[in-house]
């Protein structure tokens, strides 16, 4: 099952501009979060930014998963 999921992701990366854009955005958000999490202490503003980035990253991941689910449905149909 997981292998099929990875195949779908690879297919979408190759064929869907929307999926590629979402994947790039997700990667960028991940990098920004890593930078914040690498600090020993976060200011109040940085803590707010961390929460905002996590929520945004989750929304992007949900959009990616929706595209994967739609692709899976189209393959079955």
Long-range contacts (C-beta under 8 A, 24 or more apart in sequence): 5-68, 8-68, 8-71, 8-72, 8-75, 9-68, 11-71, 12-67, 12-68, 12-71, 16-67, 18-67, 19-64, 19-67, 22-60, 22-63, 22-64, 22-67, 23-64, 25-60, 26-57, 26-60, 26-61, 26-64, 29-53, 29-56, 29-57, 29-60, 30-57, 33-57
